[in-house]
């Protein structure tokens, strides 16, 4: 994903690969040359991050396992939003 993005925007680093946003985006694998697809991916990513934050609010993150569970909730929401995108 990052390589595709660099081809289109060689002098710009939009995504930090050490963040949840990048992890969610990488899971979706949108095509950077398709602007509409990137917009849908960003919307799906926002839904996933909101879901992860909601899970953290409900489930206290006390160890690696609970953090991973909250992340999995976010990934699932991201994927569902991506799978149900318009068009």
PDB file with one MODEL, atoms N, CA, C and O in Angstrom:
MODEL        1
ATOM      1  N   UNK A   1       0.828  -1.188   0.000  1.00  0.00           N
ATOM      2  CA  UNK A   1       0.000   0.000   0.000  1.00  0.00           C
ATOM      3  C   UNK A   1       0.872   1.250   0.000  1.00  0.00           C
ATOM      4  O   UNK A   1       0.640   2.181  -0.771  1.00  0.00           O
ATOM      5  N   UNK A   2       1.871   1.259   0.869  1.00  0.00           N
ATOM      6  CA  UNK A   2       2.722   2.446   0.959  1.00  0.00           C
ATOM      7  C   UNK A   2       3.486   2.660  -0.350  1.00  0.00           C
ATOM      8  O   UNK A   2       3.678   3.797  -0.781  1.00  0.00           O
ATOM      9  N   UNK A   3       3.919   1.566  -0.978  1.00  0.00           N
ATOM     10  CA  UNK A   3       4.649   1.682  -2.244  1.00  0.00           C
ATOM     11  C   UNK A   3       3.758   2.278  -3.331  1.00  0.00           C
ATOM     12  O   UNK A   3       4.203   3.113  -4.119  1.00  0.00           O
ATOM     13  N   UNK A   4       2.492   1.841  -3.369  1.00  0.00           N
ATOM     14  CA  UNK A   4       1.554   2.392  -4.356  1.00  0.00           C
ATOM     15  C   UNK A   4       1.347   3.886  -4.120  1.00  0.00           C
ATOM     16  O   UNK A   4       1.284   4.677  -5.061  1.00  0.00           O
ATOM     17  N   UNK A   5       1.243   4.253  -2.853  1.00  0.00           N
ATOM     18  CA  UNK A   5       1.038   5.663  -2.512  1.00  0.00           C
ATOM     19  C   UNK A   5       2.255   6.483  -2.915  1.00  0.00           C
ATOM     20  O   UNK A   5       2.114   7.588  -3.439  1.00  0.00           O
ATOM     21  N   UNK A   6       3.446   5.952  -2.676  1.00  0.00           N
ATOM     22  CA  UNK A   6       4.680   6.666  -3.034  1.00  0.00           C
ATOM     23  C   UNK A   6       4.806   6.863  -4.540  1.00  0.00           C
ATOM     24  O   UNK A   6       5.382   7.854  -4.988  1.00  0.00           O
ATOM     25  N   UNK A   7       4.266   5.913  -5.338  1.00  0.00           N
ATOM     26  CA  UNK A   7       4.308   6.070  -6.789  1.00  0.00           C
ATOM     27  C   UNK A   7       3.496   7.290  -7.216  1.00  0.00           C
ATOM     28  O   UNK A   7       3.902   8.044  -8.101  1.00  0.00           O
ATOM     29  N   UNK A   8       2.350   7.471  -6.577  1.00  0.00           N
ATOM     30  CA  UNK A   8       1.500   8.595  -6.960  1.00  0.00           C
ATOM     31  C   UNK A   8       1.978   9.899  -6.331  1.00  0.00           C
ATOM     32  O   UNK A   8       1.924  10.954  -6.964  1.00  0.00           O
ATOM     33  N   UNK A   9       2.447   9.828  -5.081  1.00  0.00           N
ATOM     34  CA  UNK A   9       2.902  11.015  -4.355  1.00  0.00           C
ATOM     35  C   UNK A   9       4.320  10.765  -3.838  1.00  0.00           C
ATOM     36  O   UNK A   9       4.500  10.490  -2.652  1.00  0.00           O
ATOM     37  N   UNK A  10       5.325  10.856  -4.704  1.00  0.00           N
ATOM     38  CA  UNK A  10       6.686  10.459  -4.312  1.00  0.00           C
ATOM     39  C   UNK A  10       7.317  11.298  -3.201  1.00  0.00           C
ATOM     40  O   UNK A  10       8.187  10.802  -2.485  1.00  0.00           O
ATOM     41  N   UNK A  11       6.908  12.538  -3.042  1.00  0.00           N
ATOM     42  CA  UNK A  11       7.543  13.406  -2.054  1.00  0.00           C
ATOM     43  C   UNK A  11       6.697  13.623  -0.807  1.00  0.00           C
ATOM     44  O   UNK A  11       6.973  14.529  -0.021  1.00  0.00           O
ATOM     45  N   UNK A  12       5.667  12.799  -0.620  1.00  0.00           N
ATOM     46  CA  UNK A  12       4.746  12.999   0.492  1.00  0.00           C
ATOM     47  C   UNK A  12       4.566  11.711   1.265  1.00  0.00           C
ATOM     48  O   UNK A  12       4.438  10.639   0.673  1.00  0.00           O
ATOM     49  N   UNK A  13       4.555  11.806   2.565  1.00  0.00           N
ATOM     50  CA  UNK A  13       4.251  10.674   3.432  1.00  0.00           C
ATOM     51  C   UNK A  13       2.973  11.006   4.188  1.00  0.00           C
ATOM     52  O   UNK A  13       3.022  11.658   5.231  1.00  0.00           O
ATOM     53  N   UNK A  14       1.835  10.566   3.677  1.00  0.00           N
ATOM     54  CA  UNK A  14       0.558  10.910   4.290  1.00  0.00           C
ATOM     55  C   UNK A  14       0.278  10.018   5.491  1.00  0.00           C
ATOM     56  O   UNK A  14      -0.284  10.484   6.482  1.00  0.00           O
ATOM     57  N   UNK A  15       0.658   8.748   5.425  1.00  0.00           N
ATOM     58  CA  UNK A  15       0.313   7.808   6.479  1.00  0.00           C
ATOM     59  C   UNK A  15       1.555   7.365   7.242  1.00  0.00           C
ATOM     60  O   UNK A  15       2.577   7.022   6.647  1.00  0.00           O
ATOM     61  N   UNK A  16       1.452   7.377   8.552  1.00  0.00           N
ATOM     62  CA  UNK A  16       2.507   6.868   9.417  1.00  0.00           C
ATOM     63  C   UNK A  16       2.234   5.388   9.626  1.00  0.00           C
ATOM     64  O   UNK A  16       1.204   5.027  10.197  1.00  0.00           O
ATOM     65  N   UNK A  17       3.129   4.531   9.179  1.00  0.00           N
ATOM     66  CA  UNK A  17       2.879   3.092   9.215  1.00  0.00           C
ATOM     67  C   UNK A  17       2.881   2.500  10.618  1.00  0.00           C
ATOM     68  O   UNK A  17       2.648   1.301  10.766  1.00  0.00           O
ATOM     69  N   UNK A  18       3.131   3.283  11.636  1.00  0.00           N
ATOM     70  CA  UNK A  18       3.108   2.784  13.007  1.00  0.00           C
ATOM     71  C   UNK A  18       1.819   3.136  13.742  1.00  0.00           C
ATOM     72  O   UNK A  18       1.770   3.040  14.968  1.00  0.00           O
ATOM     73  N   UNK A  19       0.786   3.536  13.028  1.00  0.00           N
ATOM     74  CA  UNK A  19      -0.458   3.954  13.674  1.00  0.00           C
ATOM     75  C   UNK A  19      -1.591   2.984  13.356  1.00  0.00           C
ATOM     76  O   UNK A  19      -1.502   2.194  12.416  1.00  0.00           O
ATOM     77  N   UNK A  20      -2.653   3.054  14.150  1.00  0.00           N
ATOM     78  CA  UNK A  20      -3.838   2.241  13.884  1.00  0.00           C
ATOM     79  C   UNK A  20      -4.451   2.595  12.537  1.00  0.00           C
ATOM     80  O   UNK A  20      -4.946   1.722  11.825  1.00  0.00           O
ATOM     81  N   UNK A  21      -4.416   3.874  12.191  1.00  0.00           N
ATOM     82  CA  UNK A  21      -4.982   4.294  10.920  1.00  0.00           C
ATOM     83  C   UNK A  21      -4.323   3.544   9.767  1.00  0.00           C
ATOM     84  O   UNK A  21      -5.005   3.051   8.869  1.00  0.00           O
ATOM     85  N   UNK A  22      -3.016   3.459   9.797  1.00  0.00           N
ATOM     86  CA  UNK A  22      -2.290   2.765   8.737  1.00  0.00           C
ATOM     87  C   UNK A  22      -2.649   1.286   8.742  1.00  0.00           C
ATOM     88  O   UNK A  22      -2.850   0.692   7.683  1.00  0.00           O
ATOM     89  N   UNK A  23      -2.732   0.697   9.911  1.00  0.00           N
ATOM     90  CA  UNK A  23      -3.066  -0.719  10.009  1.00  0.00           C
ATOM     91  C   UNK A  23      -4.443  -0.976   9.408  1.00  0.00           C
ATOM     92  O   UNK A  23      -4.622  -1.937   8.659  1.00  0.00           O
ATOM     93  N   UNK A  24      -5.410  -0.131   9.728  1.00  0.00           N
ATOM     94  CA  UNK A  24      -6.753  -0.298   9.177  1.00  0.00           C
ATOM     95  C   UNK A  24      -6.739  -0.083   7.668  1.00  0.00           C
ATOM     96  O   UNK A  24      -7.366  -0.847   6.933  1.00  0.00           O
ATOM     97  N   UNK A  25      -6.043   0.934   7.197  1.00  0.00           N
ATOM     98  CA  UNK A  25      -5.982   1.230   5.770  1.00  0.00           C
ATOM     99  C   UNK A  25      -5.294   0.101   5.017  1.00  0.00           C
ATOM    100  O   UNK A  25      -5.742  -0.300   3.943  1.00  0.00           O
ATOM    101  N   UNK A  26      -4.219  -0.404   5.575  1.00  0.00           N
ATOM    102  CA  UNK A  26      -3.472  -1.497   4.936  1.00  0.00           C
ATOM    103  C   UNK A  26      -4.355  -2.734   4.783  1.00  0.00           C
ATOM    104  O   UNK A  26      -4.247  -3.452   3.790  1.00  0.00           O
ATOM    105  N   UNK A  27      -5.226  -2.986   5.759  1.00  0.00           N
ATOM    106  CA  UNK A  27      -6.142  -4.129   5.708  1.00  0.00           C
ATOM    107  C   UNK A  27      -7.086  -4.017   4.512  1.00  0.00           C
ATOM    108  O   UNK A  27      -7.419  -5.025   3.890  1.00  0.00           O
ATOM    109  N   UNK A  28      -7.515  -2.804   4.191  1.00  0.00           N
ATOM    110  CA  UNK A  28      -8.471  -2.593   3.106  1.00  0.00           C
ATOM    111  C   UNK A  28      -7.824  -2.660   1.734  1.00  0.00           C
ATOM    112  O   UNK A  28      -8.454  -3.105   0.774  1.00  0.00           O
ATOM    113  N   UNK A  29      -6.580  -2.225   1.628  1.00  0.00           N
ATOM    114  CA  UNK A  29      -5.824  -2.204   0.386  1.00  0.00           C
ATOM    115  C   UNK A  29      -6.525  -1.430  -0.738  1.00  0.00           C
ATOM    116  O   UNK A  29      -6.701  -1.973  -1.828  1.00  0.00           O
ATOM    117  N   UNK A  30      -6.925  -0.184  -0.498  1.00  0.00           N
ATOM    118  CA  UNK A  30      -7.516   0.604  -1.577  1.00  0.00           C
ATOM    119  C   UNK A  30      -6.443   0.998  -2.597  1.00  0.00           C
ATOM    120  O   UNK A  30      -5.250   0.972  -2.296  1.00  0.00           O
ATOM    121  N   UNK A  31      -6.869   1.352  -3.773  1.00  0.00           N
ATOM    122  CA  UNK A  31      -5.938   1.759  -4.821  1.00  0.00           C
ATOM    123  C   UNK A  31      -5.734   3.273  -4.750  1.00  0.00           C
ATOM    124  O   UNK A  31      -6.683   4.027  -4.968  1.00  0.00           O
ATOM    125  N   UNK A  32      -4.513   3.735  -4.449  1.00  0.00           N
ATOM    126  CA  UNK A  32      -4.272   5.179  -4.289  1.00  0.00           C
ATOM    127  C   UNK A  32      -4.603   6.002  -5.526  1.00  0.00           C
ATOM    128  O   UNK A  32      -4.912   7.188  -5.405  1.00  0.00           O
ATOM    129  N   UNK A  33      -4.546   5.408  -6.701  1.00  0.00           N
ATOM    130  CA  UNK A  33      -4.854   6.162  -7.913  1.00  0.00           C
ATOM    131  C   UNK A  33      -6.357   6.349  -8.105  1.00  0.00           C
ATOM    132  O   UNK A  33      -6.782   7.080  -9.000  1.00  0.00           O
ATOM    133  N   UNK A  34      -7.163   5.693  -7.270  1.00  0.00           N
ATOM    134  CA  UNK A  34      -8.614   5.820  -7.356  1.00  0.00           C
ATOM    135  C   UNK A  34      -9.084   6.694  -6.198  1.00  0.00           C
ATOM    136  O   UNK A  34      -9.233   6.219  -5.072  1.00  0.00           O
ATOM    137  N   UNK A  35      -9.316   7.970  -6.483  1.00  0.00           N
ATOM    138  CA  UNK A  35      -9.671   8.929  -5.434  1.00  0.00           C
ATOM    139  C   UNK A  35     -10.918   8.555  -4.667  1.00  0.00           C
ATOM    140  O   UNK A  35     -10.970   8.707  -3.446  1.00  0.00           O
ATOM    141  N   UNK A  36     -11.943   8.059  -5.385  1.00  0.00           N
ATOM    142  CA  UNK A  36     -13.191   7.689  -4.720  1.00  0.00           C
ATOM    143  C   UNK A  36     -12.944   6.527  -3.747  1.00  0.00           C
ATOM    144  O   UNK A  36     -13.492   6.510  -2.645  1.00  0.00           O
ATOM    145  N   UNK A  37     -12.139   5.585  -4.150  1.00  0.00           N
ATOM    146  CA  UNK A  37     -11.828   4.442  -3.293  1.00  0.00           C
ATOM    147  C   UNK A  37     -11.072   4.896  -2.044  1.00  0.00           C
ATOM    148  O   UNK A  37     -11.306   4.375  -0.954  1.00  0.00           O
ATOM    149  N   UNK A  38     -10.181   5.849  -2.196  1.00  0.00           N
ATOM    150  CA  UNK A  38      -9.439   6.359  -1.038  1.00  0.00           C
ATOM    151  C   UNK A  38     -10.368   7.090  -0.070  1.00  0.00           C
ATOM    152  O   UNK A  38     -10.203   6.983   1.145  1.00  0.00           O
ATOM    153  N   UNK A  39     -11.338   7.829  -0.598  1.00  0.00           N
ATOM    154  CA  UNK A  39     -12.308   8.508   0.269  1.00  0.00           C
ATOM    155  C   UNK A  39     -13.117   7.477   1.043  1.00  0.00           C
ATOM    156  O   UNK A  39     -13.333   7.634   2.245  1.00  0.00           O
ATOM    157  N   UNK A  40     -13.567   6.427   0.367  1.00  0.00           N
ATOM    158  CA  UNK A  40     -14.320   5.369   1.054  1.00  0.00           C
ATOM    159  C   UNK A  40     -13.449   4.694   2.113  1.00  0.00           C
ATOM    160  O   UNK A  40     -13.929   4.364   3.198  1.00  0.00           O
ATOM    161  N   UNK A  41     -12.187   4.494   1.800  1.00  0.00           N
ATOM    162  CA  UNK A  41     -11.280   3.863   2.770  1.00  0.00           C
ATOM    163  C   UNK A  41     -11.102   4.750   4.000  1.00  0.00           C
ATOM    164  O   UNK A  41     -11.065   4.251   5.125  1.00  0.00           O
ATOM    165  N   UNK A  42     -10.994   6.043   3.795  1.00  0.00           N
ATOM    166  CA  UNK A  42     -10.846   6.962   4.933  1.00  0.00           C
ATOM    167  C   UNK A  42     -12.102   6.972   5.800  1.00  0.00           C
ATOM    168  O   UNK A  42     -12.012   7.071   7.024  1.00  0.00           O
ATOM    169  N   UNK A  43     -13.266   6.870   5.172  1.00  0.00           N
ATOM    170  CA  UNK A  43     -14.512   6.812   5.946  1.00  0.00           C
ATOM    171  C   UNK A  43     -14.573   5.509   6.744  1.00  0.00           C
ATOM    172  O   UNK A  43     -14.957   5.514   7.913  1.00  0.00           O
ATOM    173  N   UNK A  44     -14.200   4.409   6.121  1.00  0.00           N
ATOM    174  CA  UNK A  44     -14.189   3.118   6.815  1.00  0.00           C
ATOM    175  C   UNK A  44     -13.198   3.153   7.976  1.00  0.00           C
ATOM    176  O   UNK A  44     -13.471   2.627   9.055  1.00  0.00           O
ATOM    177  N   UNK A  45     -12.048   3.778   7.742  1.00  0.00           N
ATOM    178  CA  UNK A  45     -11.018   3.908   8.776  1.00  0.00           C
ATOM    179  C   UNK A  45     -11.540   4.713   9.960  1.00  0.00           C
ATOM    180  O   UNK A  45     -11.304   4.346  11.111  1.00  0.00           O
ATOM    181  N   UNK A  46     -12.241   5.796   9.691  1.00  0.00           N
ATOM    182  CA  UNK A  46     -12.789   6.620  10.769  1.00  0.00           C
ATOM    183  C   UNK A  46     -13.809   5.828  11.583  1.00  0.00           C
ATOM    184  O   UNK A  46     -13.843   5.934  12.809  1.00  0.00           O
ATOM    185  N   UNK A  47     -14.637   5.038  10.909  1.00  0.00           N
ATOM    186  CA  UNK A  47     -15.617   4.204  11.617  1.00  0.00           C
ATOM    187  C   UNK A  47     -14.900   3.181  12.503  1.00  0.00           C
ATOM    188  O   UNK A  47     -15.304   2.947  13.642  1.00  0.00           O
ATOM    189  N   UNK A  48     -13.850   2.583  11.981  1.00  0.00           N
ATOM    190  CA  UNK A  48     -13.095   1.597  12.753  1.00  0.00           C
ATOM    191  C   UNK A  48     -12.417   2.200  13.966  1.00  0.00           C
ATOM    192  O   UNK A  48     -12.417   1.604  15.044  1.00  0.00           O
ATOM    193  N   UNK A  49     -11.837   3.381  13.797  1.00  0.00           N
ATOM    194  CA  UNK A  49     -11.185   4.048  14.929  1.00  0.00           C
ATOM    195  C   UNK A  49     -12.205   4.428  15.996  1.00  0.00           C
ATOM    196  O   UNK A  49     -11.928   4.312  17.190  1.00  0.00           O
ATOM    197  N   UNK A  50     -13.388   4.884  15.568  1.00  0.00           N
ATOM    198  CA  UNK A  50     -14.441   5.209  16.528  1.00  0.00           C
ATOM    199  C   UNK A  50     -14.886   3.956  17.273  1.00  0.00           C
ATOM    200  O   UNK A  50     -15.123   3.991  18.481  1.00  0.00           O
ATOM    201  N   UNK A  51     -14.995   2.858  16.548  1.00  0.00           N
ATOM    202  CA  UNK A  51     -15.368   1.594  17.182  1.00  0.00           C
ATOM    203  C   UNK A  51     -14.330   1.116  18.174  1.00  0.00           C
ATOM    204  O   UNK A  51     -14.666   0.609  19.245  1.00  0.00           O
ATOM    205  N   UNK A  52     -13.066   1.279  17.816  1.00  0.00           N
ATOM    206  CA  UNK A  52     -11.993   0.878  18.736  1.00  0.00           C
ATOM    207  C   UNK A  52     -12.043   1.735  20.001  1.00  0.00           C
ATOM    208  O   UNK A  52     -11.908   1.222  21.112  1.00  0.00           O
ATOM    209  N   UNK A  53     -12.237   3.038  19.824  1.00  0.00           N
ATOM    210  CA  UNK A  53     -12.308   3.928  20.991  1.00  0.00           C
ATOM    211  C   UNK A  53     -13.511   3.601  21.873  1.00  0.00           C
ATOM    212  O   UNK A  53     -13.427   3.670  23.100  1.00  0.00           O
ATOM    213  N   UNK A  54     -14.621   3.248  21.246  1.00  0.00           N
ATOM    214  CA  UNK A  54     -15.815   2.861  22.022  1.00  0.00           C
ATOM    215  C   UNK A  54     -15.545   1.576  22.788  1.00  0.00           C
ATOM    216  O   UNK A  54     -15.956   1.448  23.942  1.00  0.00           O
ATOM    217  N   UNK A  55     -14.863   0.625  22.168  1.00  0.00           N
ATOM    218  CA  UNK A  55     -14.533  -0.629  22.851  1.00  0.00           C
ATOM    219  C   UNK A  55     -13.608  -0.361  24.034  1.00  0.00           C
ATOM    220  O   UNK A  55     -13.765  -0.961  25.098  1.00  0.00           O
ATOM    221  N   UNK A  56     -12.662   0.524  23.852  1.00  0.00           N
ATOM    222  CA  UNK A  56     -11.742   0.870  24.948  1.00  0.00           C
ATOM    223  C   UNK A  56     -12.513   1.532  26.089  1.00  0.00           C
ATOM    224  O   UNK A  56     -12.195   1.318  27.259  1.00  0.00           O
ATOM    225  N   UNK A  57     -13.526   2.335  25.752  1.00  0.00           N
ATOM    226  CA  UNK A  57     -14.321   2.996  26.790  1.00  0.00           C
ATOM    227  C   UNK A  57     -15.116   1.982  27.610  1.00  0.00           C
ATOM    228  O   UNK A  57     -15.360   2.192  28.798  1.00  0.00           O
ATOM    229  N   UNK A  58     -15.518   0.883  26.972  1.00  0.00           N
ATOM    230  CA  UNK A  58     -16.328  -0.124  27.643  1.00  0.00           C
ATOM    231  C   UNK A  58     -15.461  -1.187  28.323  1.00  0.00           C
ATOM    232  O   UNK A  58     -15.758  -1.632  29.432  1.00  0.00           O
ATOM    233  N   UNK A  59     -14.393  -1.582  27.643  1.00  0.00           N
ATOM    234  CA  UNK A  59     -13.499  -2.626  28.159  1.00  0.00           C
ATOM    235  C   UNK A  59     -12.215  -1.950  28.623  1.00  0.00           C
ATOM    236  O   UNK A  59     -11.467  -1.434  27.793  1.00  0.00           O
ATOM    237  N   UNK A  60     -11.943  -1.939  29.911  1.00  0.00           N
ATOM    238  CA  UNK A  60     -10.692  -1.311  30.364  1.00  0.00           C
ATOM    239  C   UNK A  60      -9.477  -2.038  29.769  1.00  0.00           C
ATOM    240  O   UNK A  60      -9.367  -3.261  29.862  1.00  0.00           O
ATOM    241  N   UNK A  61      -8.588  -1.282  29.170  1.00  0.00           N
ATOM    242  CA  UNK A  61      -7.389  -1.869  28.565  1.00  0.00           C
ATOM    243  C   UNK A  61      -6.348  -2.047  29.668  1.00  0.00           C
ATOM    244  O   UNK A  61      -5.656  -1.107  30.059  1.00  0.00           O
ATOM    245  N   UNK A  62      -6.264  -3.269  30.147  1.00  0.00           N
ATOM    246  CA  UNK A  62      -5.348  -3.548  31.257  1.00  0.00           C
ATOM    247  C   UNK A  62      -4.147  -4.382  30.839  1.00  0.00           C
ATOM    248  O   UNK A  62      -3.165  -4.470  31.577  1.00  0.00           O
ATOM    249  N   UNK A  63      -4.215  -4.995  29.664  1.00  0.00           N
ATOM    250  CA  UNK A  63      -3.083  -5.794  29.209  1.00  0.00           C
ATOM    251  C   UNK A  63      -3.096  -5.904  27.684  1.00  0.00           C
ATOM    252  O   UNK A  63      -3.961  -5.337  27.017  1.00  0.00           O
ATOM    253  N   UNK A  64      -2.142  -6.630  27.156  1.00  0.00           N
ATOM    254  CA  UNK A  64      -2.005  -6.760  25.703  1.00  0.00           C
ATOM    255  C   UNK A  64      -3.230  -7.441  25.101  1.00  0.00           C
ATOM    256  O   UNK A  64      -3.658  -7.080  24.005  1.00  0.00           O
ATOM    257  N   UNK A  65      -3.794  -8.415  25.797  1.00  0.00           N
ATOM    258  CA  UNK A  65      -4.945  -9.149  25.264  1.00  0.00           C
ATOM    259  C   UNK A  65      -6.167  -8.246  25.105  1.00  0.00           C
ATOM    260  O   UNK A  65      -6.854  -8.312  24.085  1.00  0.00           O
ATOM    261  N   UNK A  66      -6.444  -7.410  26.093  1.00  0.00           N
ATOM    262  CA  UNK A  66      -7.605  -6.524  25.966  1.00  0.00           C
ATOM    263  C   UNK A  66      -7.357  -5.436  24.929  1.00  0.00           C
ATOM    264  O   UNK A  66      -8.284  -5.020  24.235  1.00  0.00           O
ATOM    265  N   UNK A  67      -6.123  -4.976  24.819  1.00  0.00           N
ATOM    266  CA  UNK A  67      -5.790  -3.997  23.767  1.00  0.00           C
ATOM    267  C   UNK A  67      -5.992  -4.632  22.393  1.00  0.00           C
ATOM    268  O   UNK A  67      -6.532  -3.998  21.486  1.00  0.00           O
ATOM    269  N   UNK A  68      -5.560  -5.873  22.242  1.00  0.00           N
ATOM    270  CA  UNK A  68      -5.728  -6.578  20.967  1.00  0.00           C
ATOM    271  C   UNK A  68      -7.207  -6.793  20.658  1.00  0.00           C
ATOM    272  O   UNK A  68      -7.624  -6.678  19.505  1.00  0.00           O
ATOM    273  N   UNK A  69      -7.996  -7.102  21.675  1.00  0.00           N
ATOM    274  CA  UNK A  69      -9.432  -7.296  21.468  1.00  0.00           C
ATOM    275  C   UNK A  69     -10.093  -6.010  20.983  1.00  0.00           C
ATOM    276  O   UNK A  69     -10.929  -6.044  20.080  1.00  0.00           O
ATOM    277  N   UNK A  70      -9.731  -4.899  21.564  1.00  0.00           N
ATOM    278  CA  UNK A  70     -10.285  -3.603  21.147  1.00  0.00           C
ATOM    279  C   UNK A  70      -9.858  -3.273  19.720  1.00  0.00           C
ATOM    280  O   UNK A  70     -10.643  -2.737  18.939  1.00  0.00           O
ATOM    281  N   UNK A  71      -8.624  -3.593  19.390  1.00  0.00           N
ATOM    282  CA  UNK A  71      -8.127  -3.359  18.037  1.00  0.00           C
ATOM    283  C   UNK A  71      -8.903  -4.229  17.038  1.00  0.00           C
ATOM    284  O   UNK A  71      -9.259  -3.772  15.952  1.00  0.00           O
ATOM    285  N   UNK A  72      -9.157  -5.468  17.412  1.00  0.00           N
ATOM    286  CA  UNK A  72      -9.904  -6.378  16.550  1.00  0.00           C
ATOM    287  C   UNK A  72     -11.310  -5.848  16.289  1.00  0.00           C
ATOM    288  O   UNK A  72     -11.822  -5.974  15.176  1.00  0.00           O
ATOM    289  N   UNK A  73     -11.934  -5.263  17.294  1.00  0.00           N
ATOM    290  CA  UNK A  73     -13.248  -4.630  17.107  1.00  0.00           C
ATOM    291  C   UNK A  73     -13.140  -3.541  16.042  1.00  0.00           C
ATOM    292  O   UNK A  73     -13.971  -3.463  15.138  1.00  0.00           O
ATOM    293  N   UNK A  74     -12.116  -2.705  16.155  1.00  0.00           N
ATOM    294  CA  UNK A  74     -11.913  -1.634  15.177  1.00  0.00           C
ATOM    295  C   UNK A  74     -11.687  -2.152  13.773  1.00  0.00           C
ATOM    296  O   UNK A  74     -12.233  -1.614  12.810  1.00  0.00           O
ATOM    297  N   UNK A  75     -10.879  -3.200  13.653  1.00  0.00           N
ATOM    298  CA  UNK A  75     -10.610  -3.789  12.333  1.00  0.00           C
ATOM    299  C   UNK A  75     -11.901  -4.355  11.745  1.00  0.00           C
ATOM    300  O   UNK A  75     -12.160  -4.197  10.552  1.00  0.00           O
ATOM    301  N   UNK A  76     -12.707  -5.009  12.569  1.00  0.00           N
ATOM    302  CA  UNK A  76     -13.968  -5.570  12.083  1.00  0.00           C
ATOM    303  C   UNK A  76     -14.927  -4.499  11.590  1.00  0.00           C
ATOM    304  O   UNK A  76     -15.571  -4.663  10.555  1.00  0.00           O
ATOM    305  N   UNK A  77     -15.019  -3.413  12.327  1.00  0.00           N
ATOM    306  CA  UNK A  77     -15.892  -2.308  11.917  1.00  0.00           C
ATOM    307  C   UNK A  77     -15.372  -1.667  10.636  1.00  0.00           C
ATOM    308  O   UNK A  77     -16.149  -1.334   9.741  1.00  0.00           O
ATOM    309  N   UNK A  78     -14.070  -1.497  10.552  1.00  0.00           N
ATOM    310  CA  UNK A  78     -13.462  -0.935   9.339  1.00  0.00           C
ATOM    311  C   UNK A  78     -13.790  -1.799   8.138  1.00  0.00           C
ATOM    312  O   UNK A  78     -14.197  -1.295   7.092  1.00  0.00           O
ATOM    313  N   UNK A  79     -13.610  -3.105   8.290  1.00  0.00           N
ATOM    314  CA  UNK A  79     -13.865  -4.031   7.181  1.00  0.00           C
ATOM    315  C   UNK A  79     -15.335  -4.026   6.790  1.00  0.00           C
ATOM    316  O   UNK A  79     -15.658  -4.053   5.602  1.00  0.00           O
ATOM    317  N   UNK A  80     -16.234  -3.993   7.777  1.00  0.00           N
ATOM    318  CA  UNK A  80     -17.673  -3.964   7.480  1.00  0.00           C
ATOM    319  C   UNK A  80     -18.047  -2.683   6.731  1.00  0.00           C
ATOM    320  O   UNK A  80     -18.825  -2.724   5.778  1.00  0.00           O
ATOM    321  N   UNK A  81     -17.500  -1.557   7.158  1.00  0.00           N
ATOM    322  CA  UNK A  81     -17.781  -0.289   6.480  1.00  0.00           C
ATOM    323  C   UNK A  81     -17.253  -0.325   5.048  1.00  0.00           C
ATOM    324  O   UNK A  81     -17.902   0.175   4.130  1.00  0.00           O
ATOM    325  N   UNK A  82     -16.080  -0.914   4.862  1.00  0.00           N
ATOM    326  CA  UNK A  82     -15.487  -1.025   3.520  1.00  0.00           C
ATOM    327  C   UNK A  82     -16.330  -1.943   2.634  1.00  0.00           C
ATOM    328  O   UNK A  82     -16.597  -1.623   1.476  1.00  0.00           O
ATOM    329  N   UNK A  83     -16.744  -3.080   3.184  1.00  0.00           N
ATOM    330  CA  UNK A  83     -17.531  -4.038   2.403  1.00  0.00           C
ATOM    331  C   UNK A  83     -18.892  -3.485   2.009  1.00  0.00           C
ATOM    332  O   UNK A  83     -19.456  -3.899   0.996  1.00  0.00           O
ATOM    333  N   UNK A  84     -19.425  -2.559   2.791  1.00  0.00           N
ATOM    334  CA  UNK A  84     -20.749  -2.002   2.532  1.00  0.00           C
ATOM    335  C   UNK A  84     -20.705  -0.588   1.952  1.00  0.00           C
ATOM    336  O   UNK A  84     -21.695   0.141   2.013  1.00  0.00           O
ATOM    337  N   UNK A  85     -19.559  -0.202   1.391  1.00  0.00           N
ATOM    338  CA  UNK A  85     -19.434   1.136   0.798  1.00  0.00           C
ATOM    339  C   UNK A  85     -20.336   1.258  -0.427  1.00  0.00           C
ATOM    340  O   UNK A  85     -20.622   0.260  -1.087  1.00  0.00           O
ATOM    341  N   UNK A  86     -20.780   2.462  -0.732  1.00  0.00           N
ATOM    342  CA  UNK A  86     -21.638   2.640  -1.903  1.00  0.00           C
ATOM    343  C   UNK A  86     -20.883   2.382  -3.207  1.00  0.00           C
ATOM    344  O   UNK A  86     -19.670   2.578  -3.290  1.00  0.00           O
ATOM    345  N   UNK A  87     -21.600   1.956  -4.185  1.00  0.00           N
ATOM    346  CA  UNK A  87     -21.030   1.791  -5.511  1.00  0.00           C
ATOM    347  C   UNK A  87     -20.467   0.478  -5.716  1.00  0.00           C
ATOM    348  O   UNK A  87     -19.947   0.190  -6.794  1.00  0.00           O
TER     349      UNK A  87
ENDMDL
END
